[in-house]
Amino acid sequence: AQKITQTQPGMFVQEKEAVTLDCTYDTSDPSYGLFWYKQPSSGEMIFLIYQGSYDQQNATEGRYSLNFQKARKSANLVISASQLGDSAMYFCAMREGTGGTSYGKLTFGQGTILTVHP
Amino acid sequence: EPEVTQTPSHQVTQMGQEVILRCVPISNHLYFYWYRQILGQKVEFLVSFYNNEISEKSEIFDDQFSVERPDGSNFTLKIRSTKLEDSAMYFCASSDFGQETQYFGPGTRLLVL
């Protein structure tokens, strides 16, 4: 079974509108972390936002927010006020608990290509 | 702002040749990682490294691969005898003690002919 599932291969949004990119995850570990990374066409991986499994509040970073629904095992990324520069591939990733430590491998989803139209 | 750097940005090699990909993690970070991304596919974990030894490795990371921290700043990935299927983007990442986030370098595009 896939640990991270991103069901939207591609998404389109008008500039200045909000968009939600879906991510569901599968783990039996009570301690885990969820991440979103942006990969522009130039190829680098840019960290956007992080949510810990024990965090009570949804994470926010500027125009990015993470809609964390633990019971549904979903961690959707919401981008508000889309900009042309937001056009990129977006990856959801999970770090499962490693004996209480905060380090450990990331498992990535297949990604969603976001295109922002003017 | 500190960042992870990688060299070279692109490398072309012949099948069977050895390649060494270099990374300079963020200076105070303690945990180091290599990932790869075959064109058009998702990012896959290869290996993690802490305290001068491998913490975890994936099944991709077979005997052809090795990692080393030869000095206080560099972190290298060696592929001993490259195969066509090793063609991919290789990312180095690092994270600090007590921090969740792994910061990625810009990647090295490896093409094996």
Contacts between the chains, C-beta under 8 A, distances in Angstrom:
chain1	res1	chain2	res2	distance
A	33	B	100	4.8
A	35	B	100	7.7
A	35	B	101	7.2
A	35	B	102	7.8
A	37	B	104	7.4
A	42	B	106	8.0
A	43	B	89	6.1
A	43	B	106	7.1
A	43	B	107	5.4
A	43	B	109	7.3
A	44	B	104	6.8
A	44	B	105	7.7
A	44	B	106	4.5
A	44	B	107	6.3
A	45	B	43	7.2
A	45	B	91	6.0
A	45	B	93	7.8
A	45	B	104	3.8
A	45	B	107	7.5
A	46	B	104	7.7
A	47	B	101	5.5
A	47	B	102	7.5
A	47	B	103	6.2
A	47	B	104	7.3
A	50	B	100	5.4
A	50	B	101	5.7
A	52	B	100	6.7
A	91	B	42	7.1
A	91	B	43	6.4
A	93	B	43	7.7
A	95	B	100	6.8
A	102	B	95	7.7
A	102	B	97	7.8
A	102	B	98	5.8
A	102	B	99	6.4
A	102	B	100	5.3
A	103	B	31	4.3
A	103	B	48	7.0
A	103	B	50	6.9
A	103	B	55	7.5
A	103	B	95	5.8
A	103	B	97	8.0
A	104	B	48	7.2
A	104	B	56	7.3
A	105	B	33	7.1
A	105	B	45	4.1
A	105	B	48	5.9
A	105	B	56	5.9
A	105	B	58	7.5
A	106	B	33	7.9
A	106	B	35	7.5
A	106	B	43	7.7
A	106	B	45	6.5
A	106	B	102	6.2
A	107	B	45	6.9
A	108	B	42	4.7
A	108	B	43	4.4
A	108	B	44	7.4
A	109	B	42	6.4
A	110	B	41	7.7
A	110	B	42	5.0
A	111	B	42	6.2
